[in-house]
Amino acid sequence: MTVTVIIPTYKPDGKFRKLVKELKNQTYPIEKILILNTEACYWKDALIEGIQQAEVHHITKEEFDHGRTRAMGAAMADTDLLVFFTQDAVPANNKVIECLVKPFADDSIGGVYGRQLPSEDCKFIERYTRSFNYPAKSRVKRREDLPELGIKTYFCSNVCAAYRRSAYEKEGGFVTKTIFNEDMILAAHMIQDGYGIAYAADAQVIHSHNYNYIQQFQRNFDLAVSQTDHPEIFAGVSSESEGIRLVKQTASYLLKQKKPWLIPDLILASGFKFLGYKAGQHYRRIPRWLVEKLTMNRAYWKQG
């Protein structure tokens, strides 16, 4: 199956350079690497030096949208598979593409996403969160898993993900205006239409964030906004129960690791996440000037 890699960038740095260098060394052939860069003034051609498949397209900050920008890249590709990375996701080895492609041997698979491993500087609690969301065991999620998995049935991450182009096009591609969650929205449409979404634990990238409390609030505010805007997908499944399960399991893990002093940090971070999520659910009742302070993506609210 042929592969196009699509990477949105904004002020790309050393991690992006590592990403494209690792893509060059992959065991599975990549036909083209499409880079959709926001603001040409922040771009340096040296970032893709020696990467023959790379092709750069510049857009403005006003034109960027998590869904529309990726859909733009997908429209430029004519390969069997569309593979997406974020600019700060560094392949852990040279078999990431190979491992993303493998599950597509099953014709019913519409999308595949990889495992995110913590960076060296990742905080202790976030390391556990990575293992909670990205376990060591692969699995395929289908419509019949909704009673067991709830919202995690739809979970998929464009940090490292691949989609069958025929299924992508059948489901209408990425929603072209969304603050967040374009990957889960597409995965949900695929699952509701009978496709499977595979989690490939052997397709590994190094990717993590050390968000502070305010950033946790903002990220979860944006998460709730995206879910509120798509009730046809998210209204019937609860995110909060999954969040509670994560908090309980993390607290238990901290006690087992004899690090109880980290529990207050867990409680505070979880509190900010919860407050951000609840605020995002009711964003339509909040004045626009305040919304722009609560969000992590102010540019989204300035778009028409």
N, C-alpha and C positions, 0 to 999 in steps of 0.2 A: 504494500500500500504506500502511495506517495504522501509526502509530508511537507507542509509549509509551517514554519514557526512564525508567530506574530507576537511582537513585544511592544507595548506602549511605553514610552519613556518621557521623563521630565527631569531635567538637570541630572542626566545619568552620570554615574561616578565609577569608582574602581570595581564595585560589585558587578555592575553591568559589563564592564570589560571582561571580568572573570567569566560571566555567564556566556558571552559570545565566544570566548576562547574555548570553553568547555563544549559548546555546541559544535564547534569545528572538529572536535576530537571524538564525537559520538560514533558508536559502532553502527548505528542505523543511519542511512543517508538522508540528508535534508535537502530538498530541492531549492528552497528559498527561505531567507530570514527577512521578514518584513518588519521594519522598525517604524512605528508611528510616533514621531517625536513632537512633543508640545513645546513650542517656541524655538525657532531656529537659532536664536542668539545663544542658547545654552548648549548647543550641539558642537562636538569636535569630531572631525573625521578620523582622528587617531584612535578613537574608541573601537572602530571596526577595521582597523588596519589588518590586512592579511585574511579577512573573512570574505571570500569571493561571493558567497551566496547572499550577502547582506544588501538590502535595498532600503534607503531611508526616505520617508515621506514626512514633511513638516506640516503641523497644524498650529493654530493659535490656541491660547488658553481658553478663549471664549468658545472655541469649537469643540474642546475636549468634553467627553462624557464617557463614563465607564463602559456603557453598552455601545453607544454609537461609534466610538473610536475603534473598538474591537470589531464591530460589524463592518466598518470600513476596511479593515485589514482582511477580514474573511472574504469580502467581495472582490478583493484583488487576487485571491488564491484560486487555483483550479485543481488542487490536489485532492486525494481521497480523504485525507485527514487534516484538520486544523489544530495546531498545537499552540497553546498560549503560555507565556511566562510573564511574570512581573520583572521589572528591571533589577530587583534586589534578590531574586531567587537564583542561587548558584547550584548547578548540578553537583551532586555528591560524588558522581563517577561518570564513566563514559557510556553507561547503558540506560540512561534515563529515557531517551526516545524509544529505544528498543523495548523497554518495559512498559511504556505507555501504549505502544502499538499492539503488543501481544494480546490483550483482552479483546481486541476488535476481530480476532479470528471467529468469535461468536457473532453472527450477523445481527443478533438482537441488542447488542451493546451500542448505545448512542453516544456515550461519553465516558471518559476515564480521567481520574485525577490522581495525583501522586502524593507521596508522603513528605511532610515538611519537618525537617530536623532542626533542633535549636542551634543558633550560632554560638560561638565560644563565649561571647559576652552575655548570653541569655541568663536572666535571673532564675533562681531556683524554682519559684512557683510557676513561672512561664514554661520552664522545661517540662514540668508535669502536665501542664495544659496541652503542650504539643503532643505528648504521648496519649492524652485522653482523646484528642480530636483526630490524631493520626497514629493509630496503633500499628503494631508490627505485623498484623495479620490482614491479608487482602480479603475483599469480599465484593459481591455484586448486590446492588440494592434495586428492588423492583416494587411495583405498586402494592403487592401483597405484604410488603414489609412495613407499611405505614402503621398498623396497629402496634407493632413492636418498637419501631425506631422513631416514630413521630416525625418531627421536622428534620431529623438527621437523615431520613430517607432521601431528602432533596439536597443534602449537603454536597457541594462540589466547589472547588476553588481554582480560579484562574491564575493563581500563583504558579501552578503547574498543572495544566489540564489539556486534554485532547478531545476533539469531537469528530464523529463521522460526518463528513460534509453533507451527504444526502439527508441524514437525520436532522442536522442543523438547519438546512434549508426547508425541510418539510415542516419544522416547528416554527419557522419564521425568523430564525436567528436570534441574536441578542436584542432585547428591548432597547430602543434607541434613546430613551431618556430615563436614566435611573441614577440615583445617588450612590448606589451600592447594590451588591447581590445579583448582578446581571448573570453570573454563573449559576446561582441557585434557581433563579427564575427559569432559565433555559432548561436546567436539569429537571425541574419540576414538570415542565411541559412535556419533556421526553418521557418521564416516568408515567405521567398520566395517560400518555398515548401508547404505553406498552413497551417502551424501550427500557433497558437496564442501564444503570450508571455504575461503573466499576471503580473501586478504590484499589489502586495498585501500590501496595506497600513497598515494592522493590523499585519503584520509580521515585528516587529520593532527591530532594533539593534541600539546601541549607537556607532556612528562612525563618526569622523570628523578630519580634519587636519587644522593646522594653518600654511600654506605654506608662506614663504617670497617671494619676487618678483622673485628672481633667481629660486627658486623651482617651482614657477608658470610657468616660462619660460620653464624649463626643462620638466615639466610634459606635457605641451602642445606640446613641440617638439616631445616627444615620442608618444603622441596621433596622431600627424600628420604623423609620420613615419609609424605607424600601418595602418592608412587609405590609405596612398600612396602605401603601399605594397599590398593592397587589393582593387584595383580599381573596380573589379567585384561587389563589395558591395557598396563602398563609393563614387565612381565617380559620380553617378547620384543624390546624395543627398548632400545638403550643410550643413556644420557645422557652418559656419560663421554667417549665418542669426540667428541661435539659440543663438549664443554668443551675438550678438547685442541686441537681445530681452532681454536677461538676464541683460545686462548692463543698458538698459533703465528702465526696471522694478525695478532694485535695486536702481537706482538713485531716481526714483519716491518714492520708499519706504523710503529711507533715509530722503527725504524732508518731507514726511508725519509724520515720527517719530521725526522730528525736530532735525535731526543730520546732517546738511549740511556739517559740517567740515570733515565728513568721505568721501565725494564725491571725493576729490583729491586722497585719498587712493584707491578708487574704480577705478578711471581713470588710475592710475599708474599700479595697478595690472592687469587691463584689457589690458593695453598696452603691458605689459610683456607677457601675455597669447597670444596675437595676434602675437607678434614678434616671440615667440617660435613656434607657429603653422605654420606661414609662412616659418620659417627656416626649420622646419620638413618636410614640403611639398617638399622642394628642397634639402633634405639631400644628395642625390646622387651627387650633384655638390659641396658638401662641403668636404674638406680634412678630412680624418679619424681622425687625431689628434685633429681637432677642433670639430668634431662630438662627440668625447669622453668627451669633456668639456661641450657641450651643452645638453647632455642627463642626465636623472636621473638614468639610468640603464647602467653603463659602462660595467658591466660584459657581457651584451648581445652582445656588439660589439667585445668582445674578443673571442667569440665562433666562431667555424668554420662554 
